[in-house]
Amino acid sequence: MAGILSGACVRAARARLKVTAVRHIHSSHDVVVVGGGIVGLATARELILRHPTLSFVLLEKEKELALHQTGHNSGVVHSGIYYTPGSLKARLCVRGAALAYDFCDRKGIPYKKCGKLIVAVEQEELPRMRALYERGVKNGVRDLSIVDAKGIREREPFCRGIAALDSPHTGIVDWRKVALRYGDDFQEAGGAVLTDYEVGNISVASESPAGSAEGMKYPIAVRDAKGSELRCRYVLTCGGLYSDRLSQISGCSREPRIVPFRGDYLVLKPEKRYLVKGNIYPIPDPRFPFLGVHFTPRMDGGVWLGPNAVLAFKREGYNVYDFSAQDFADALSFRGLQRLVLRNVAYGVGEMYRGVFVGAQVKILQKFIPELQQSDVLRGPAGVRAQALDRDGNLVDDFVFDGGVGEVGSRVLHVRNAPSPAATSSLAIAEMIADEVESRFSL
């Protein structure tokens, strides 16, 4: 869930991106893309590569791109093991991982195929492990195998388990660096990027822009609270943690609702990093909505442990005490969250307890690496996941597209949810969103 670029990589990527904070500009474009996270950037890139003669602009409310979910990502390149065979999530993840590795190779972005072990520590987990293996094979995950306790120790000398799935092509990368390179490609193809532009209104323009001889060629007005207005033919929003609120601007339903879940990580002290070589994951328990704590090596040499999953009191609240009355009330008043909580009371209390007491989190991690001690870890970073929920409390896994009502609805497409893992799948997700755009709009 969380990720931090090395300082040098961030500065180099920023230097390449020509982002502009603008005010009181009246400008016209064929397509406005709202949202400068990894999905918005990948999709803007895909669209401009398909339609190089059109004018595109990408709007981001922050002063820099890819700061939130993308910039607080765990950095794993997933391989597609967990998902139902034939499902969209499975297809997007497998294709997305292949596209991501190829992109990194072509652009010179460093990554490591450090592999992943999904470890069974109890006999009762073995049937679920074998079922995962079957899923992975059907999904086309390359070189997936089952290893015994000796095989675990050969790959991870300090890890203990009965058996494990070995996924050698699972990797790690700095996803923010990847996203910024998507932005480079977008700009090099002629796209514009405007930062510090928080969209507050999307509506049908009542008149042509002042001084324009083009009449109503650009009928949609996109405005922010500081007086800026852009005109365009079409709007695509990829708003992440604010995707539901952006969609409401053009009259869409409030559902599915985005509910923010914060994940807090621990980090291994530098002198203890030798305990972990690659990704070490648990066998997921289908009774619970989230995956569980795991060990994740980082491109900078660090190792993250976790995360837990607790309700965030602010959509972009990365600290325990971050609070937004609007975000908190919005989440608690939603019937879908209430039902999810009621079905998972014990699980939720356990997650909160482990978030407060480091020793409780370490105790879970010791099932996999017995040598790990509480004195070996420090509190680390956190990320916030934009979890889409329906009114019955079900996690929404598939794409959700919406347009809205009236004339504006025929020219606006909101991506209200994209299947996770969105970073790994970003280029494949961009292809599907671009297909959807082309099917709805006359580009």
Disulfide bonds with the S-S distance in Angstrom:
none
